[in-house]
Amino acid sequence: MTKTAATNDERMIRLLMELRRGGISETHVLAAIEQIPRDLFVLPAFADQAYANLALPIDCGQTISQPYIVAYMTQMLAIGERMKVLEIGTGSGYQAAVLARLCRRVYTIERYRSLLIQAEERFTKLGIHNITTRLGDGAKGWPEQAPFERIIATAAALEVPPALIDQLADGGILVAPIGEGRHDQRLVRVTRTGNEIKREELIAVRFVPLVEGIADDRT
């Protein structure tokens, strides 16, 4: 084992301990975090911070969420191994890679072509084959593949887009940040039982905004 790999192993152990102290108790969620090398998903300039519990910048003015938020949102989804999950906002691909360890298939939508290409390359490098990607408008969801047992959004809207509620399966759970500005966002969990929609506020968060449409990204 190389010195760099050993250092990353040690950093991962410290990160997992920090997540446990923060209330991440589901062992399968922690195992999924442990299996995904976060250093592969950050920009080279931030490689030394890959296993710190920090959100970090990525291309196109976006961010990779801090590991605690990734783990917390994943835990709140209560994912089963046979489920189909929709992710809004692929970004670096890190959250999708974690989800892919826990469910049957992840469908993930990204509005920036360059980010999507980078994420797809990372999935291939890690040998993850149960993620299907799309360049598109996340607010519209993925109606051709609906319904989804679980939906997660990694960008904040003023309210949960109606299309995502429509695409949530009976008994399904949606977790998304809601709020107007980065300093006024709450993570919410929406549960659908038949035609009844139950909404629960969770913790304060800070996410980039959910923007409709496909970006003018010519990379």
Buried (B, 14 or more C-beta within 10 A) or exposed (E): EEEEEEEBEEBBEEBBEBBEEEEBEBEBBBEBBBBBBBBBBBBEEBBEBBBBBBBBEBBBEBBBBBBBBBBBBBBBBBBEEEBBBBBBBBBBBBBBBBBBBBBBBBBBBBBBBBBBBBBBEBBEEBEBEBBBBBBBBBBBBBEEBBBBBBBBBBBBBEEBBEBBBEBBBEEBBBBBBBBEEEEEBBBBBBBBEEEEEEEEEBBEBBBBBBBEEBBEBEE
